Amino acid sequence: MHVSVVLFTSDLRLHDNPPLCAALEAADAVVPLFVRDRAVAAAGFAPPNRSAFLADCLTDLDSCLRDRGGRLVVRSGDVVDEVCRVVAEADADEVHMSAAHSRFAVSREERLRRALEAAGRRLFVHDAVTVAVPPGEVTPASSGHFAVFTPYYRQWARARLRPVLAAPRRVPVPDRVRGEPPPARAGIAGVSPGLPPGGESVGRARVVAYWRRGLDAYDDTRDDLATDATSRLSAHLHFGTLSPVELIHRARRRAGPGADAFVRQLAWRDFHRQVLAARPEAAHADYRTRHDRWRTERTAAEDIEAWRQGRTGYPLIDAAMRQLRHEGWMHNRARLPAASFLTKTLYVDWRIGAAHFLHWLVDGDISNNQLNWQWMAGTGTDTRPNRVLNPVVQAKRYDPDGAYVRRWVPELSGLGAPEVHEPWTLPAPLRAALDYPEPVVELAEGLHRFRQARERRL
């Protein structure tokens, strides 16, 4: 019997999964394999929220496979070692997996290829699985990657997408290969209390619901903090329980401003991946250095901790940071002023903010997270590196009635607009009764410090 192994990584789904379909087409039976990579945990890339969501995804994937006569084989250890063991146990001829583009994933793929070739086995890597348009597929004439989104998007939008693949009806798995039970969310400590469930079944149900009631209005409502009308599909895209290719095809069939705006957001994911694929050091080093002498944990510990805890005295910032801790997610419109406040108003190193977000965000993704932080810090691809987002102006624009702030900062729940966005304007006795902190810095002072710091380095 001819056996193939399909190694699941960031593609934890049965619908539109090219590695799974190719493995089934090439063999009489397949081993659906997921390896809980100890190197990922050792590197700090498996914090509680993402570990809990992953546990849900693996449990759901196993259940969906069992509905089709199969099962998920889960192993723990080094990916290369465990894949080679499974290949030997199954007497498999080949391994199929999706392409990844981070430095860590590329290195892991190369190690696996060498190990399999040494054993006389073949590795097939399938692109356009975790992205719609792979890095390097669209490039400018003058360099290897786009550094500005708009010209990238024009070419990206013209790229031909592969067709969507149906989920297999049956997945025969050989009995002789054993694994451990999928991990359970219940055994993971430190998970945000409002973290949503994961898994392909949940993700597909959310798409159906969002297509019915939210997609058409997406362009008009996605920035409204109180309405919370975003798709909330980012975690499912990160873990690959949903296919970006399928979502783009479906949105384009729907057409309209909402669908167009939704597709544009998916293009940003691919844009950041092609930047990081070309410049992997941008995960930790300035893409375009401004030679900043940032404040750090040593020089700004109290300000940094106030930002992390949602106690800066600026209601929009505090609401955003508290939502992050409670849900493991933050509204995209709130992420921008939260990052601007840390890097521009407090003049704190963007890497400190990026690390905090990666710890809590269930959709925490190296390319999106690090490059969005650099964009806001002015060290990334942004062509306006010195822009500063005023948190009061942002609050009045995107939360005009204060509903978002009142939800996440209950100390201010009794206030109306505009006081809910500027509580320091209230009489001192009332401010004291609110148990809400004074601003950690005056906005004008923070802006002056930032401008002086940047001008000294020019």
Secondary structure by P-SEA (a helix, b strand, c coil): cbbbbbbbcccccccccaaaaaaaaacccccccccccaaaaaaccccaaaaaaaaaaaaaaaaaaaaacbbbbbbbccaaaaaaaaaaaacccbbbbbbbccaaaaaaaaaaaaaaaaacbbbbbbcccccccccccccccccccccccaaaaaaaaacccccccccccbbbbbcccccccccccccccccccccccccaaaaaaaaaaaaaccccccccccccccccccccaaaaaaaccccaaaaaaaaaaaccaaaaaaaaaaaaaaaaaaaaaaccccccccccccccccccccccaaaaaaaaacccccaaaaaaaaaaaacccccaaaaaaaaaaacccccccaaaaaaaaaaccccccaaaaaaaaaaaacccccccccccccaaaaaaaccccccccccccccccccccccccccccccaaaaaaaccccccccaaaaaaaaaaaaaaac
